[in-house]
């Protein structure tokens, strides 16, 4: 019963992660595509291309998540060579596409402002890297704690002498 509930929780969490990342990346792509002018005033235009950008980014994000998390209820514990290859290809493609959309939005910006934007972007990437590192460390800690707790529950308790604390 407990294992089934844990499997359902894991599947539900994975589904939330897949949906939220697809929605987030899709909205970002649609927003960046719809920007037509940044300076002197901000202008955007929603068009069919905005919807196509949203759908394409959301689909790619969903496919990327499927590669990362695998299929539900899969007994596969690692990445096969084919899965690794697709993971690398999609990672590179998503990175290049995001960078391309970012550069596309800067087409009407003056050269003096591009330096400021590049500095701000570098600081934002550094901050996101730090947050990502902290989340990774927290996930590793929680995973090891969960494994330790599961191991302690699954082992029958042995008679032991009382401990003095």
SVG drawing of the C-alpha trace seen along z (x, -y; Angstrom):
<svg xmlns="http://www.w3.org/2000/svg" viewBox="-3 -56 32 64">
<polyline fill="none" stroke="black" stroke-width="0.4" points="0.0,0.0 2.8,-2.4 4.8,-1.7 1.8,-2.2 1.1,-5.6 4.7,-6.6 4.6,-5.6 1.4,-7.7 3.0,-10.7 6.1,-10.4 4.0,-10.1 1.9,-13.1 4.9,-15.2 6.5,-14.3 3.3,-15.3 3.3,-18.7 6.9,-19.3 6.3,-18.3 3.2,-20.5 4.7,-23.5 8.0,-23.4 6.0,-23.1 3.8,-25.9 6.6,-28.1 8.8,-27.5 5.9,-27.9 4.9,-31.2 8.4,-32.5 8.8,-31.6 5.4,-33.2 6.3,-36.3 9.7,-36.7 8.2,-36.0 5.5,-38.6 7.9,-41.5 8.3,-43.8 10.1,-46.8 11.8,-47.4 13.0,-51.0 12.0,-53.8 8.7,-52.2 7.8,-48.6 5.6,-47.1 4.3,-43.6 1.9,-42.0 0.1,-38.7 -0.1,-36.7 -0.4,-33.1 3.4,-32.9 2.9,-33.6 0.7,-30.5 3.1,-28.4 6.0,-29.5 4.1,-28.5 3.0,-25.1 6.5,-24.3 8.3,-25.3 5.7,-23.5 6.0,-20.3 9.8,-20.4 9.8,-21.0 7.4,-18.0 9.6,-15.8 12.7,-16.9 10.9,-16.1 10.0,-12.7 13.7,-12.1 14.7,-13.3 12.0,-11.4 11.4,-8.5 8.1,-6.8 5.8,-6.3 6.2,-3.0 9.4,-2.3 11.8,0.1 14.7,-1.6 17.1,-3.0 19.5,-4.8 19.9,-6.5 20.4,-4.3 22.8,-5.5 19.9,-6.5 18.2,-8.4 21.5,-10.2 21.9,-11.2 18.4,-12.6 18.9,-14.4 22.0,-16.1 20.4,-17.0 17.3,-18.5 19.4,-20.3 21.5,-22.0 18.5,-22.8 16.5,-24.3 19.6,-26.4 20.2,-27.7 16.5,-28.4 16.2,-30.3 19.4,-32.3 18.2,-33.0 14.8,-34.3 16.6,-36.5 18.9,-38.0 15.9,-38.4 14.2,-40.7 17.3,-42.9 17.2,-43.8 16.0,-47.4 18.2,-48.2 21.0,-50.8 24.6,-49.5 25.1,-51.3 22.2,-49.6 23.2,-46.1 26.2,-46.3 23.9,-47.0 21.6,-44.3 24.4,-41.8 25.7,-42.7 22.2,-42.2 21.7,-39.0 25.1,-37.7 24.1,-38.6 20.7,-36.9 22.3,-33.7 24.8,-33.7 21.9,-34.1 19.9,-31.3 23.0,-29.1 23.4,-29.7 19.7,-28.9 19.9,-25.8 23.0,-24.6 21.2,-25.1 18.1,-23.3 20.3,-20.4 22.0,-20.2 18.6,-20.3 17.2,-17.6 20.3,-15.4 19.9,-15.8 16.1,-15.1 16.7,-12.0 19.4,-10.6 17.2,-11.3 14.2,-9.6 16.4,-6.6 17.7,-6.4 14.2,-6.6 12.9,-4.0 15.9,-1.7 15.2,-2.1 11.5,-1.4 12.1,1.7 14.6,3.3 13.1,5.2 14.0,3.5 16.5,5.6 16.6,5.8 19.2,3.4 20.4,2.0 18.9,-1.3 21.1,-4.3 22.0,-7.1 21.7,-10.4"/>
</svg>
